[in-house]
Amino acid sequence: MSTVTPPAKKIGFLSFGAWHPGGGLTFTGSDALHQTVELAVAAEELGIDGAFVRIHHFARQLSSPFPLLAAIGVKTSRIEIGTGVIDMRYENPLYMAEAAAAADLLAGGRLQLGVSRGSPEPAWRGAEAFGYPADADDAREKTALFRAAVAGAGVVPADAGGRPGTALLAVQPQSPGLSDRIWWGSGSRETAVWAGEQGMNLMSSTLLLEDTRVPFDELQAEQIELFRNAWSKAGHVGEPRVSVSRSVMPITSDLDRRLFGGDANEDQVGWLDGAVSRFGRSYTGEPDRIADELAGDTAVQAADTLLLTVPSQLGVDYNAAMLETIARDIAPAIGWRPSNVTDPVA
């Protein structure tokens, strides 16, 4: 069993940035982008630690992360800014390295980039439409090149008078430390071990592409332990970070009850992406009850970072109020405290 004690607990929000012209308070792509920036500013004022966005393509959701991350970076000063996750099948790793470094420099070194093979997209062979192979293994190869590029490795020979020279050129700009802030979005125990071997941080969401008939949080805690053991065995320096995502919806009003009062609050098992998968439960109800239940979630306790999925289509005011309730009445039960704020949440 691992004896590693996780660092101080952090919480952040995770937004899909969904919009729809026919409902909610987020009607357009412009609404989704501006509201995400506004929510990040509000979250920072609450003492929340992270603002993360989920990236999808060919859907009414956030899709192009780096302009958005840069905008959040220049509007905030402390909060971590990240992705959960970027589907590497759709990316040019060297262009991505340039964009990521630029956004990180504008944010003062606060990017925490989650990357992975990604989840199923609505488009048939969407990555091929972007000009890239659809093979899942290609995501790992691209990730290796991207990590080398942000670490400052030479990736292309210099031009020596019309022929390749011996010197290798790195992409520019470079943002020191960014290479240590890359996370792999893992959907299974096997890929978590691989991420640990590679020396990346671990990002685990509300589903796993496997099922061992144990509660989701226990399966995810096993995934985290295997990751940390693989990291240590590979001899990597430092302590890796681990995040898990949860849907936490405190009910404090009639509107909350109408929107979320019918949640089952239990794990589900289904078929996703060619595998029997286990989906984690939601945490919906009175704040004190959620606090007790979340404190007993073994994976939440094992991770150092909890990402809270937000119903982005309900607008900034609703989500900021929900995050304030979680920060005040729920998050302290898992060991979280607001950081770097003048007036901590009471």
N, C-alpha and C positions, 0 to 999 in steps of 0.2 A: 504493500500500500504506500502511496506517496505521502510524505510528511511535509510537503511544501505548504507554507502558510500564505494565502493570497494577500496581495497588498490591499491598502485601504479601498473600500468599495466606492465605485463610481456609478452614476446613473446618467443616461442620456435618452433622447427621444430618437425614434426611427420612423421616418416618413416616406411613404410611397409617392407623395405629392400628386395624388390622383385628382383629376378634374372631370367634370361632366357638365355640358351646357344645360342639362335639364333638371338638376337637383343639387342640393347642398349649397355651400357658400363659396365654392371654388369652381368657376364656370369655364375658365380658359387656361391655356398653358401659362400665360402671363400671370394670372392669379396664383397659380400653383407656385411659380418661382418666387414672386414677391412675398407671398405668405410664408414660404419656407424661411426666407431671410428674416422676416418679422418674428416668426416663432423662435428662431435661434436667438435673436436679441432678447426676447422675453424670457427664454429659458436661462440665458446667462444671468439676467437680473435676479432670477430665483435661486441662483447658486448651483444650478444643474450643470453637469460636467461635460455633456456631449450633445452635438447636433449631427445626426447621421441621416443619410438619404439612401433609399433603395433605387436601383437603376434598372429600368426595363426599356425595351425597344418596341416600336410599332404598337404602342398603347398610349392612352391618355394618362401617362404617368411621367415622372422625372426620367430623363434619358441621357442628358449630356451633363455630366457632373461637374466638370472643372470650372466653367463660368460661374455656376451656382456656388461652388465651394469658395471661389475667390471673392464673390460678392459677400458671402457670410463672413469671410476672413477680414475684410476691410470694415465691416459694420460691427464687429465684436473684438474683444481683446483677450479673453481668457479661455472660452469654451473650446473643447476639442471639436474638430470638424471632420466628418468621415463619411464613408460609403459602406453599405451593407447589402449587397456587394455589387462590384462592377463585373459584368460577364466578360471575361477576357477573350472569348471567341470573337467578339465584335471589335476588338481593339488593335490598333497598330502600336506595339509596345514602345517604340522609340518616340513617336509623336506623343504618346501618353506620358512618357517620362518627362518630356519637355513641359507639357501642360501641368502635370502634377507638381513639378518643382516650382513652376511659376506661381501656382496657387498656394503652395506651402510657404514660399517667400513672402507673398502678400499677407498671409495669415500669421507670420512670425513663427513658423515651425510648429503648427498645431494640427496638421493633417494626420488622420489615422485611416489609411486606405484599406478597406476590405475588398479583396478580389477573389475570383473563383471561376469555376466553369459556368456558374449561374444556374438559374432554374428554367424550366420550360418557358419559351416565349410564344406569343400568339402567332408569329409568322412561321411559315414553312421554310426551313433552311434560311432563317433570317441572316445568320452570319455570312452565308454565301452571297446574299444580296449586298452586304457591305464589302464584298470582295475577298472574304476569308473562308478557309475550310470550316466545315461544321463539326469536325472530329473533336471530341472532348479532350483528347490528349494534347491537341494543339493549344488549349488553354494553359496547360502546365508549361509547355515550351515557351509560350509568349510571356508567361509570368517570370520565368527564369531570365529571359532577356531584359524584361522591364526592371527587375530587381538589380541586375548587373548595371543597367544604365543609370538608375537613380543612385547607385553606390559609387558612380564615377568611373566605371570601367571603360576602356576604349572599345568602341563597337564598330568602327569603320576605319579603313586605312586612309591616311592623308593623301592628297593628290601631290605627287612628286613630278611635276612637269608632264602631265598626261599619262602617268602610270601610277599604280599604287605604291606608296612609300612604306617604310617599315614602321613609322609611328602610327599609333592608333588614336583616333579622336573620340572624346566623350561628348555626349549631348550636352547642350547648355540651355538654360542655366542649371546649376547644381544647387540643391538645398541640403546642407549638412544635417544628418540624422534622419532624413526621410526613409532611408533604406531600413531602418530599425522599426519603422511604424507601418509595416505592411502586414496585413492580416489575411489568412486564408479562410474563406467561408466553407466550412466542412459540413457535409450532410450525412456522415457515417463515422463509425469508429475507425475504419480503415483509412479514410482520407485524413482524419485527425492525426493518426500516427505519421502519415506522410508529411503533413504540415509541420509536426514537431521535428521530424528528421531534417526538414529543409531550413529550420530556424525562423519560421514565421510565427506571428501571433495567431491565435485561434478565434474564429468568429462562428458561433453556432446559433441557429435560429430556433423557430418554434416547430420545426419538423426535422425528422431524421428518416433517411431513405432505407430504413430497416426496422424490424420489430422483433424483440425478444420476449414479448409478453410481460414485461415489467413496466411500471409507470414511467412516463416520459422523462421526468426529472431524474430518475435513477439511471436510465439508459444514457441520458446526456451527461450525468456526473461520471459515469464509467468512461464515456468518450473523452471527457476533460482529463481524467486521470491517465488514460493511455497516451494522450497528447503530451502531458507534462513528463511522463516517464520517457517517451521517445525523444523529447527535447534534451533531457538530461543525459540519456544514453549517447546521443549524438555529440555531446561535448560542447554545446553552444554556451556562450558566455552570457551572463545576465539571467533575468527572470522573464519568461514570456507572459504576455497578457492574454486573458481569456474573456470573451463577452458571450452572454446569452441574451436572447430576446424573449420578451413576454408581452402578452396583451393584458394590460391592467386597466380596468374601467371602473373607477369608484362611482358608486351611485349616491348622490347627495341631493338630487332634485327629481321632480316628476319627469323632466325632459330626459335625464339620464336613465330613468326607469323605463320610459317608453322606448328609448333607443337600444338599451343593452340589458334590460331586465330579463329577457328570455334566454340569455346565454346558458348553455348546459354546464359549463365549468367542469368539464371532464375531458380526458384524452380521447382522441379518435384514431382509428386505424383505417387506412384506405390505400388505394393504388395510385402512385404518382411516379412519372418518369420511368416506367418499367419495373417498379419495385414496390413491395408491400411496405408502407411507410407509417410511422407513428407521428401524429400531430399533437403538440402540447396543448394543454387546457388553457382557457382564458381565466383570468382572475377578475370576477365581476361581483359587486355587492357593496355592502357597507365597508367603509375604509378600515375600521378596526378588525373586521373579519378577514379582509384581504391581507392586512398586515400580519396577522397570525399565520395564515396559510402560506404566504410568500416566505415568511421566515422559516417555514418547514420544507421549502423547496430545496432539495439537496444540490441541484445544479446551480441555482442562484447563489447558494452559499459557497460553492466551489469556485465560482467565477469572480473576477475582480470588477467586472463591468456588467451592468444590467441595462439593456436597451429596451425602451418602452415604445411599442408601436402606437402610433397616434392616428385617429380618424381624421385625416387632413382635410377632407371635404367639409368638415363642420366649421372650419375657419379658425383664425388665430385666437380670438377671444376664448372660444370654447376650449381649445387645446391648451392654452396657457393656464386657464383656470383648473383644468384637469391635472396638469403637471404640478401646479401649486398644491393641490390637494394631496397628490402622491408624495411630494417633497415634505409636506408638513405632517401628514397623518400615517403614511405607509412606509416610505423608504427608511426612516430611522430604525424600523424593526429588523432590517437586514444589515444594519451596521453602517448605513450611509449618513454623512453629515455634509451640509452645504460648505463649499470651499471658496475662499477668496471673495467674500461678499461683505459689504459694510454692515448690512442689517440682516443677519441670518434668519431663515424661516423659523418662526416660533414653534 
